[in-house]
Amino acid sequence: MNWYAVFAIYFLMWVVCAFIMLPFGIRTPDETGEQLMKGQADSAPSNFRPWRVVLRATILSAVLFALYYVNYVEGWLTVDMLPGYHPTR
């Protein structure tokens, strides 16, 4: 696997993990006791910390990419092992 593929796959995993991590730890103004500003949605976060999301996404994507890469090298699970897969020859 070349470095471009490694970077592309890791980057895609990181983006997906970042979106997965976004809602964790977020509190609304109702939960924190803050006053809503005029025009602010009730569901808007009052304590959004982007660097925490970046850190969590980086850790999760590193673990998932490590599992993906070890599977790629060792061949634990391949497409041929999937049930119902019959390649046309």
PLY file of the C-alpha trace (Angstrom):
ply
format ascii 1.0
element vertex 89
property float x
property float y
property float z
element edge 88
property int vertex1
property int vertex2
end_header
0.00 0.00 0.00
1.56 3.31 -1.01
1.70 6.39 1.21
-0.97 8.24 -0.76
-3.45 5.47 -0.10
-2.49 5.34 3.58
-3.00 9.09 3.94
-6.29 9.09 2.01
-7.78 6.21 3.99
-6.65 7.68 7.31
-8.04 11.10 6.38
-11.42 9.64 5.43
-11.53 7.68 8.69
-10.61 10.83 10.61
-13.44 12.84 9.04
-15.99 10.12 9.80
-14.70 9.82 13.38
-14.88 13.60 13.82
-18.55 13.59 12.86
-19.16 10.66 15.19
-17.47 12.50 18.09
-19.28 15.84 17.61
-22.33 15.22 19.82
-20.46 13.70 22.79
-20.08 16.01 25.79
-22.23 18.81 24.36
-24.60 20.59 26.74
-27.44 22.93 25.80
-28.12 26.22 27.58
-31.03 24.55 29.40
-28.64 22.01 30.91
-26.00 24.58 31.89
-28.45 27.22 33.15
-27.35 29.91 30.70
-29.72 32.42 29.14
-30.52 32.07 25.45
-29.51 34.95 23.23
-32.05 36.43 20.83
-32.29 34.18 17.78
-30.35 31.32 19.38
-31.77 27.82 18.89
-32.74 25.87 21.98
-30.50 23.01 20.87
-27.39 25.15 20.23
-24.39 23.97 22.27
-23.14 26.25 25.01
-19.84 24.49 25.68
-18.50 23.40 22.28
-14.79 22.54 22.47
-13.42 21.81 18.99
-9.95 20.73 20.17
-11.50 18.00 22.30
-13.37 16.74 19.22
-10.12 16.82 17.21
-8.25 14.87 19.88
-10.96 12.24 20.26
-11.31 11.86 16.49
-7.55 11.49 16.10
-7.34 8.77 18.74
-10.35 6.86 17.41
-9.24 7.08 13.79
-5.70 5.97 14.71
-7.07 2.86 16.43
-9.46 2.08 13.58
-6.77 2.65 10.95
-4.35 0.41 12.84
-6.97 -2.36 12.83
-7.63 -1.77 9.13
-3.93 -1.87 8.24
-3.21 -5.01 10.27
-6.20 -6.67 8.58
-4.84 -5.55 5.19
-1.41 -7.05 5.93
-2.53 -10.23 7.71
-5.70 -10.91 5.70
-7.94 -11.71 8.66
-11.08 -10.75 6.74
-11.22 -10.62 2.98
-14.01 -10.05 0.48
-13.99 -13.76 -0.37
-14.94 -14.58 3.24
-18.17 -12.57 3.11
-21.30 -14.72 2.95
-23.08 -14.63 -0.37
-20.06 -13.34 -2.28
-19.58 -15.24 -5.53
-17.09 -13.61 -7.89
-17.78 -13.89 -11.56
-14.97 -15.69 -13.32
0 1
1 2
2 3
3 4
4 5
5 6
6 7
7 8
8 9
9 10
10 11
11 12
12 13
13 14
14 15
15 16
16 17
17 18
18 19
19 20
20 21
21 22
22 23
23 24
24 25
25 26
26 27
27 28
28 29
29 30
30 31
31 32
32 33
33 34
34 35
35 36
36 37
37 38
38 39
39 40
40 41
41 42
42 43
43 44
44 45
45 46
46 47
47 48
48 49
49 50
50 51
51 52
52 53
53 54
54 55
55 56
56 57
57 58
58 59
59 60
60 61
61 62
62 63
63 64
64 65
65 66
66 67
67 68
68 69
69 70
70 71
71 72
72 73
73 74
74 75
75 76
76 77
77 78
78 79
79 80
80 81
81 82
82 83
83 84
84 85
85 86
86 87
87 88
